[in-house]
């Protein structure tokens, strides 16, 4: 089975070189990697779902993003 860097949980240096070669070099900025880096993804939810998330977070003594993280991890475990 061939490795797909787009879905591999541990992409390696050079995995995306072919893709980057097709991009205008003026659009690429090279940065050193950081193990502390974070990616923020904005997810839209309906008002009632946002209220549910806030309620669950309050009950657990957590932040809403921690609740979402827990829900995603639980869903992934059940999907496996």
Backbone as CSV, one residue per row, in Angstrom:
resi,resn,N_x,N_y,N_z,CA_x,CA_y,CA_z,C_x,C_y,C_z
1,UNK,0.849,-1.182,0.000,0.000,0.000,0.000,0.890,1.239,0.000
2,UNK,0.660,2.138,-0.929,1.501,3.319,-1.006,1.077,4.352,0.032
3,UNK,2.045,5.121,0.462,1.829,6.142,1.485,1.259,7.406,0.848
4,UNK,0.259,8.003,1.462,-0.339,9.243,0.989,-0.023,10.341,2.008
5,UNK,0.856,11.302,1.682,1.226,12.318,2.652,0.061,13.204,3.083
6,UNK,-0.993,13.265,2.258,-2.139,14.117,2.617,-2.970,13.499,3.727
7,UNK,-2.888,12.180,3.900,-3.675,11.525,4.951,-2.801,10.858,6.003
8,UNK,-1.508,10.788,5.771,-0.585,10.162,6.719,-0.490,11.012,7.984
9,UNK,-0.606,10.411,9.161,-0.525,11.193,10.394,0.880,11.735,10.669
10,UNK,1.883,11.257,9.931,3.256,11.702,10.156,3.947,11.973,8.823
11,UNK,3.547,13.064,8.124,4.210,13.355,6.858,5.685,13.669,7.090
12,UNK,6.482,13.359,6.104,7.928,13.513,6.223,8.430,14.640,5.325
13,UNK,9.632,15.181,5.641,10.205,16.198,4.765,10.286,15.679,3.323
14,UNK,9.886,16.512,2.399,9.924,16.142,0.988,8.621,15.570,0.468
15,UNK,7.706,15.173,1.352,6.449,14.564,0.912,5.639,15.473,-0.015
16,UNK,5.740,16.788,0.174,4.911,17.707,-0.602,5.718,18.486,-1.641
17,UNK,6.971,18.073,-1.878,7.820,18.794,-2.814,7.204,18.867,-4.216
18,UNK,6.623,17.786,-4.693,6.029,17.781,-6.035,4.868,18.775,-6.106
19,UNK,4.068,18.857,-5.036,2.950,19.803,-5.009,3.457,21.238,-4.946
20,UNK,4.472,21.463,-4.113,5.016,22.811,-3.967,5.689,23.294,-5.248
21,UNK,6.200,22.363,-6.038,6.869,22.737,-7.295,5.891,23.349,-8.295
22,UNK,4.606,23.094,-8.131,3.601,23.630,-9.051,3.097,25.013,-8.626
23,UNK,3.546,25.486,-7.465,3.082,26.763,-6.924,4.080,27.862,-7.271
24,UNK,3.563,29.051,-7.561,4.424,30.207,-7.824,5.322,30.435,-6.606
25,UNK,6.642,30.443,-6.789,7.561,30.613,-5.652,7.286,31.871,-4.830
26,UNK,6.715,32.889,-5.425,6.375,34.105,-4.686,5.253,33.899,-3.677
27,UNK,4.549,32.782,-3.796,3.440,32.479,-2.890,3.855,31.542,-1.756
28,UNK,5.137,31.193,-1.701,5.609,30.236,-0.708,6.529,30.930,0.287
29,UNK,6.261,30.716,1.547,7.116,31.242,2.604,7.600,30.067,3.438
30,UNK,8.903,29.881,3.517,9.476,28.763,4.255,9.680,29.170,5.706
31,UNK,9.219,28.345,6.614,9.349,28.583,8.044,9.915,27.341,8.705
32,UNK,10.672,27.534,9.763,11.136,26.398,10.555,9.929,25.769,11.235
33,UNK,9.951,24.470,11.385,8.866,23.776,12.070,8.908,24.050,13.567
34,UNK,7.782,23.907,14.206,7.700,24.104,15.654,6.774,23.042,16.256
35,UNK,7.262,22.298,17.243,6.392,21.308,17.881,5.263,21.957,18.679
36,UNK,5.375,23.261,18.925,4.331,23.974,19.677,3.315,24.646,18.770
37,UNK,3.445,24.460,17.453,2.544,25.102,16.499,1.119,24.592,16.689
38,UNK,0.168,25.462,16.420,-1.252,25.106,16.501,-1.941,25.545,15.225
39,UNK,-2.913,24.789,14.823,-3.736,25.123,13.674,-5.135,25.416,14.183
40,UNK,-5.670,26.544,13.812,-7.020,26.907,14.228,-7.955,26.759,13.041
41,UNK,-9.030,26.013,13.249,-10.048,25.818,12.223,-11.362,26.353,12.780
42,UNK,-11.977,27.258,12.062,-13.260,27.794,12.493,-14.372,26.893,11.986
43,UNK,-15.235,26.475,12.893,-16.341,25.593,12.546,-17.637,26.316,12.878
44,UNK,-18.512,26.405,11.916,-19.796,27.052,12.152,-20.800,26.070,12.745
45,UNK,-21.459,26.492,13.805,-22.519,25.680,14.399,-23.743,26.561,14.614
46,UNK,-24.887,25.920,14.644,-26.123,26.661,14.885,-26.167,27.139,16.330
47,UNK,-26.934,28.167,16.561,-27.020,28.780,17.886,-27.333,27.770,18.981
48,UNK,-28.289,26.885,18.724,-28.667,25.917,19.759,-27.537,24.931,20.055
49,UNK,-26.758,24.576,19.025,-25.612,23.695,19.242,-24.502,24.411,20.007
50,UNK,-24.304,25.702,19.719,-23.311,26.485,20.455,-23.693,26.566,21.927
51,UNK,-24.985,26.729,22.202,-25.448,26.783,23.594,-25.227,25.438,24.289
52,UNK,-25.458,24.333,23.559,-25.201,23.009,24.122,-23.721,22.839,24.468
53,UNK,-22.866,23.247,23.552,-21.428,23.143,23.801,-21.020,23.970,25.025
54,UNK,-21.548,25.174,25.132,-21.234,26.014,26.287,-21.723,25.371,27.581
55,UNK,-22.919,24.781,27.549,-23.473,24.137,28.739,-22.619,22.941,29.150
56,UNK,-22.245,22.112,28.167,-21.409,20.945,28.459,-20.065,21.390,29.027
57,UNK,-19.477,22.420,28.430,-18.186,22.923,28.908,-18.297,23.415,30.348
58,UNK,-19.346,24.136,30.650,-19.548,24.643,32.012,-19.701,23.490,32.996
59,UNK,-20.494,22.488,32.618,-20.703,21.339,33.500,-19.406,20.574,33.751
60,UNK,-18.531,20.512,32.751,-17.276,19.780,32.886,-16.143,20.633,33.451
61,UNK,-16.371,21.930,33.543,-15.307,22.821,33.977,-14.224,22.954,32.922
62,UNK,-14.638,22.883,31.660,-13.704,22.959,30.539,-14.032,24.156,29.664
63,UNK,-13.142,24.402,28.691,-13.421,25.387,27.656,-14.156,24.671,26.527
64,UNK,-14.871,25.433,25.717,-15.633,24.848,24.611,-14.710,24.091,23.663
65,UNK,-13.521,24.636,23.360,-12.631,23.936,22.431,-12.161,22.602,22.993
66,UNK,-12.043,22.496,24.322,-11.681,21.210,24.929,-12.812,20.193,24.766
67,UNK,-14.048,20.656,24.882,-15.202,19.772,24.696,-15.246,19.267,23.255
68,UNK,-15.020,20.163,22.296,-15.028,19.766,20.881,-13.919,18.750,20.630
69,UNK,-12.740,18.987,21.197,-11.630,18.044,21.046,-12.011,16.676,21.594
70,UNK,-12.615,16.643,22.780,-13.056,15.373,23.369,-14.079,14.675,22.482
71,UNK,-15.023,15.435,21.949,-16.052,14.847,21.081,-15.432,14.247,19.816
72,UNK,-14.472,14.950,19.241,-13.809,14.424,18.044,-13.031,13.148,18.345
73,UNK,-12.324,13.145,19.457,-11.561,11.946,19.821,-12.493,10.763,20.086
74,UNK,-13.600,11.014,20.780,-14.570,9.953,21.039,-15.148,9.422,19.723
75,UNK,-15.473,10.310,18.808,-16.043,9.895,17.524,-15.027,9.071,16.739
76,UNK,-13.767,9.466,16.799,-12.728,8.720,16.085,-12.548,7.323,16.671
77,UNK,-12.594,7.225,17.992,-12.469,5.908,18.638,-13.619,4.997,18.240
78,UNK,-14.831,5.539,18.184,-15.989,4.724,17.823,-15.981,4.334,16.347
79,UNK,-15.351,5.163,15.509,-15.285,4.870,14.074,-14.276,3.782,13.762
80,UNK,-13.305,3.612,14.656,-12.228,2.620,14.408,-12.696,1.201,14.586
